[in-house]
Amino acid sequence: MSLRDLARALYRAQQQVERLEKLLLSAPPEKETAIQLELQEARAERLQLQKMVDGRKDSSPLPRRF
C-alpha cells in the first residue's frame, strides 16, 4: 500500500472516530455500550494506520546515525 493510500485510509479512520465520538455524546443510554465498543475498534484502527504512515515517512534508503 502506498503512502498516499495509507494517508487516505488514516483520514477516513479519523473521520469515523470523530463521527462516533459525536454520536456517543447524543446517544441514549441503551446504545452507549455498543457505540463505545465501535469507537474503541475505530480508535485502534486509527492508531494502527497512524503507525504505518509514520513508519513509511521515516523509512529512508540510508540509515541515520547520530
N, C-alpha and C positions, 0 to 999 in steps of 0.2 A: 504494500500500500504506500503510495507516495505521501510526501509531507502535506501536500495540498489536500488530498483525500482525508488524511488524519485530522487536519485543521477543520475541515467541513464537518466531520463526524463529531469533533470536540464541540464545535459551535452548536450543533443540534442537541448534544447532550446537555450543554449549559442551558439552552432554551427549555429543555424538558425539565430540568431541575427547578428552574425559576417558575415554570408553569405549575409544577406540583407544590412548590412552597406557597404560592398564592392560593392554590386550591385548598391546601391544608388550613389556611387561615379562615376560610369561609365554610369549611366542611362541617356537616352535622356530626355530633359525637359518634354515631354508629359507623361512620365511614372513615374516621380519623386513622384507625389502625391500618386499614388497607392502603390508604394514601401514604402513611408513614413507611410502610414496607416498600411500596413502589418508589418512594423518594429515596430510601436507603439504597435500593438497587441502582437507581439513576445516578446517585452520587458516586457509587463505586465504579460505575461505567465511566463517568466523567473523569474520575481520578486516574483510572487505567489509561484512558485516552490522553490525558494530560502528560502522564509519564512517558507514553510513547512519542508524543510530539516533542517533549523535552529531550528525549534520547536521540531523536532524529536531528534536532537542531544542534546538539552537542557533538554529534559524531563528525569528526573531521578526518581527512586522509592521513594526517600526521599526528602522532601522539604529542600531547602537551606535557612539557616538563617545567616545573617551577623550582 
